[in-house]
Amino acid sequence: MKSDIYTQVTDRIIEQLASGVVPWKSPYFSKVGFPRNFSTGREYQGINVFLLGSLRCTSPFFLTFIQAKELGGHVRKGEKGSLVVKYGTYNKEEEGSTAEEGETRRFLKAYTVFHASQIEGIEFPAPENLPELSLSEKTDRARAIVAAMPNAPAIREGAAVPCYRPSSDSVHMPEKGYFESEEAYYSTLFHELAHSTGHASRLARKSLLENRGIDAAGDTARKTYAEEELVAEMGASFLNAHAGIIEEELTNSAAYLQGWIDALQSKDAKGWIIRAAAQAQKAAGYILNTQPEEAAQ
């Protein structure tokens, strides 16, 4: 059932957080790239990026059991696969209607995939680690990403704390000297720009438009706040990877980890992590002015 898949995904993320791993901050995104299906050649999308990225494999390639067999290989006996999901919609044909005119239904399916290191009989490309970038190269890339964002909000320095203000459609940042490094500055800026993509003039994201802050009363308001924060965290991770910024080198405190564990274990939170990851990818795609690939299976 759909709810069981949501629970599996959420439990997997909580398990990673409890072990000290932040799935959306894998250093491997900047070193080997995003996880990719070897058979189709397509990158995994949304929550699958983080489910597979948290495995920290040194090669980006995965296959289903059947795909490995079709390519002349096989999964080694005793190997345990990894969960990925496919989320989408279809048109239900009803009597007297066409598929296009029928009722639109959502679906969520779970799949198991295996990493290249678990498969025999197939020659996978040797890992090609992405080139190590100097600090100046990383910050140059980060600046270029910020400068190229379409329909960008105003960015103003001099604030006491970083934030995005929907009312004025503006990002407010402390001056760079207040950050431990330029990488930390741009990672924070990416977080706030990811928030800004939810503005009505861009992606009109519900979790931003209905966000009333962490102190807002009621479980629904707190859930909306947490979901929007996760969108921004994950969106920043996509952007950091494109800039070559390795997030694990930035601070991940015990309080940060526990905060997300608590949020994911809260009432009615089982479904939103999959939605948040999809929205995060859309946010990063908007800033990068790119369209995501079709989801891999």
QUITA-V691466 format. One record per residue. N is the residue number from 0. RES is the residue in one small letter. SS is DSSP state (helix for helix, strand for strand, loop for the rest). PSI is psi in radians with two decimals (NA if undefined). Layout:
# QUITA-V691466
N	RES	SS	PSI
N	RES	SS	PSI
This chain:
# QUITA-V691466
0	m	loop	2.72
1	k	helix	-0.78
2	s	helix	-0.59
3	d	helix	-0.65
4	i	helix	-0.77
5	y	helix	-0.76
6	t	helix	-0.73
7	q	helix	-0.79
8	v	helix	-0.85
9	t	helix	-0.75
10	d	helix	-0.63
11	r	helix	-0.75
12	i	helix	-0.75
13	i	helix	-0.72
14	e	helix	-0.75
15	q	helix	-0.78
16	l	helix	-0.72
17	a	helix	-0.46
18	s	loop	0.05
19	g	loop	0.12
20	v	loop	2.23
21	v	loop	1.88
22	p	helix	-0.55
23	w	helix	0.19
24	k	helix	0.68
25	s	loop	2.26
26	p	loop	-0.28
27	y	helix	-0.34
28	f	helix	-0.68
29	s	helix	-0.19
30	k	helix	-0.75
31	v	loop	-0.05
32	g	loop	-3.08
33	f	loop	2.65
34	p	loop	2.51
35	r	strand	2.49
36	n	strand	2.13
37	f	loop	-0.56
38	s	loop	-0.81
39	t	loop	-0.38
40	g	loop	0.02
41	r	loop	2.56
42	e	strand	2.56
43	y	loop	2.73
44	q	loop	2.82
45	g	loop	-2.34
46	i	helix	-0.44
47	n	helix	-0.54
48	v	helix	-0.74
49	f	helix	-0.60
50	l	helix	-0.74
51	l	helix	-0.61
52	g	helix	-0.54
53	s	loop	-0.25
54	l	loop	-0.37
55	r	loop	0.84
56	c	loop	2.63
57	t	loop	0.07
58	s	loop	2.50
59	p	loop	0.01
60	f	strand	2.37
61	f	strand	2.74
62	l	strand	2.66
63	t	strand	2.92
64	f	helix	-0.78
65	i	helix	-0.72
66	q	helix	-0.72
67	a	helix	-0.74
68	k	helix	-0.74
69	e	helix	-0.49
70	l	loop	0.12
71	g	loop	0.20
72	g	loop	-2.97
73	h	strand	2.64
74	v	strand	2.30
75	r	loop	2.47
76	k	loop	2.35
77	g	loop	-0.10
78	e	loop	2.46
79	k	loop	2.24
80	g	loop	3.10
81	s	strand	2.54
82	l	strand	2.32
83	v	strand	2.81
84	v	strand	2.71
85	k	strand	2.20
86	y	strand	2.25
87	g	strand	-2.83
88	t	strand	2.77
89	y	strand	2.77
90	n	strand	2.13
91	k	strand	2.14
92	e	loop	2.27
93	e	loop	2.79
94	e	loop	2.24
95	g	loop	0.16
96	s	loop	2.76
97	t	loop	2.97
98	a	loop	-0.65
99	e	loop	-0.55
100	e	loop	-0.13
101	g	loop	3.12
102	e	strand	2.34
103	t	strand	2.21
104	r	strand	2.60
105	r	strand	2.64
106	f	strand	2.67
107	l	strand	2.07
108	k	strand	2.53
109	a	strand	2.46
110	y	strand	2.80
111	t	strand	2.29
112	v	strand	2.78
113	f	strand	2.49
114	h	strand	2.75
115	a	helix	-0.62
116	s	helix	-0.21
117	q	helix	0.02
118	i	strand	2.40
119	e	strand	2.73
120	g	loop	0.03
121	i	loop	2.31
122	e	loop	1.82
123	f	loop	2.62
124	p	loop	2.51
125	a	loop	2.50
126	p	loop	2.28
127	e	loop	1.57
128	n	loop	2.38
129	l	loop	2.59
130	p	loop	2.46
131	e	loop	2.23
132	l	loop	2.51
133	s	loop	2.91
134	l	helix	-0.72
135	s	helix	-0.63
136	e	helix	-0.69
137	k	helix	-0.81
138	t	helix	-0.56
139	d	helix	-0.75
140	r	helix	-0.74
141	a	helix	-0.77
142	r	helix	-0.69
143	a	helix	-0.67
144	i	helix	-0.80
145	v	helix	-0.78
146	a	helix	-0.52
147	a	helix	-0.06
148	m	loop	2.19
149	p	loop	2.57
150	n	loop	0.82
151	a	loop	2.63
152	p	loop	2.89
153	a	strand	2.45
154	i	strand	2.11
155	r	strand	2.28
156	e	strand	2.75
157	g	loop	0.02
158	a	loop	2.76
159	a	loop	-0.66
160	v	loop	2.61
161	p	loop	2.45
162	c	strand	2.82
163	y	strand	2.30
164	r	strand	1.83
165	p	loop	-0.58
166	s	loop	-0.62
167	s	loop	0.02
168	d	loop	1.00
169	s	strand	2.50
170	v	strand	2.30
171	h	strand	2.19
172	m	strand	2.51
173	p	loop	2.81
174	e	loop	2.70
175	k	helix	-0.55
176	g	helix	-0.30
177	y	helix	-0.10
178	f	loop	2.67
179	e	loop	-0.49
180	s	loop	2.90
181	e	helix	-0.56
182	e	helix	-0.74
183	a	helix	-0.65
184	y	helix	-0.86
185	y	helix	-0.58
186	s	helix	-0.72
187	t	helix	-0.73
188	l	helix	-0.70
189	f	helix	-0.69
190	h	helix	-0.81
191	e	helix	-0.63
192	l	helix	-0.62
193	a	helix	-0.72
194	h	helix	-0.76
195	s	helix	-0.39
196	t	loop	-0.29
197	g	loop	-0.12
198	h	loop	2.65
199	a	loop	-0.46
200	s	loop	-0.06
201	r	loop	-1.77
202	l	loop	-0.12
203	a	loop	0.97
204	r	loop	2.25
205	k	helix	-0.72
206	s	helix	-0.39
207	l	helix	-0.81
208	l	helix	-0.50
209	e	loop	0.09
210	n	loop	2.18
211	r	loop	0.29
212	g	loop	2.81
213	i	loop	-0.44
214	d	loop	0.03
215	a	loop	2.54
216	a	loop	2.57
217	g	loop	2.56
218	d	helix	-0.65
219	t	helix	-0.76
220	a	helix	-0.74
221	r	helix	-0.65
222	k	helix	-0.73
223	t	helix	-0.74
224	y	helix	-0.83
225	a	helix	-0.71
226	e	helix	-0.76
227	e	helix	-0.66
228	e	helix	-0.66
229	l	helix	-0.64
230	v	helix	-0.81
231	a	helix	-0.69
232	e	helix	-0.85
233	m	helix	-0.67
234	g	helix	-0.73
235	a	helix	-0.60
236	s	helix	-0.73
237	f	helix	-0.77
238	l	helix	-0.70
239	n	helix	-0.72
240	a	helix	-0.71
241	h	helix	-0.52
242	a	helix	-0.20
243	g	loop	0.22
244	i	loop	2.19
245	i	loop	1.88
246	e	helix	-0.48
247	e	helix	-0.36
248	e	helix	-0.24
249	l	loop	2.91
250	t	loop	2.24
251	n	loop	1.62
252	s	loop	2.84
253	a	helix	-0.63
254	a	helix	-0.67
255	y	helix	-0.84
256	l	helix	-0.81
257	q	helix	-0.59
258	g	helix	-0.74
259	w	helix	-0.58
260	i	helix	-0.81
261	d	helix	-0.72
262	a	helix	-0.73
263	l	helix	-0.39
264	q	loop	-0.04
265	s	loop	2.89
266	k	loop	2.35
267	d	loop	0.39
268	a	loop	-0.02
269	k	loop	-0.50
270	g	loop	-0.40
271	w	helix	-0.26
272	i	helix	-0.62
273	i	helix	-0.75
274	r	helix	-0.72
275	a	helix	-0.71
276	a	helix	-0.71
277	a	helix	-0.74
278	q	helix	-0.59
279	a	helix	-0.71
280	q	helix	-0.65
281	k	helix	-0.69
282	a	helix	-0.82
283	a	helix	-0.71
284	g	helix	-0.65
285	y	helix	-0.83
286	i	helix	-0.71
287	l	helix	-0.16
288	n	loop	0.80
289	t	loop	2.80
290	q	loop	2.33
291	p	loop	2.67
292	e	loop	2.84
293	e	loop	2.46
294	a	loop	2.40
295	a	loop	2.71
296	q	loop	NA
